[in-house]
Amino acid sequence: MTKKTTTKKSGTIAYQLRRQNDLTGTATEKNPQMAVTVVNSKLTTTKELAEYINFACSVTESDIAAVLQALGKCVCDELLDGNRVEIDHIGTFSLSLTCGRKKLEDRVTKNDIRVKNILFTPCAEMKQAMRGADIVIGGPNPTSG
């Protein structure tokens, strides 16, 4: 593998189509609502990321793995303090909260509020890279056969 310093210009993303549960009542048997999802072919591990990063720079794989582990802990700690975390050339992590199905007139207390999700917003460079991806079918298509 050669040393790599830039993001690749294109890749291939596999997808599959599936029928979507229609909560709005607009889908019919003749016109079902469809959803498209990415077919995840593999999970990239921290070890693999460390190898990839090692090929892009002169830092050792074990040092990179330690840095990634520390990064994960630091991001978690910052989110636990209610902060947003921006990582250059990657994106921003933030939290969304929920208070359940409380109505406007209900009294919302601290006990009703919880973290709903951890959000990720990619940086502009990453968004641009995804625009160049080749999208191909990679799973069963319920509309055929």
Beta strands, then each sheet from edge to edge (+ up, - down):
strand 1: 12-19
strand 2: 34-38
strand 3: 85-87
strand 4: 91-98
strand 5: 114-122
strand 6: 134-137
sheet 1: 2+ 1- 6-
sheet 2: 3+ 4- 5+
end
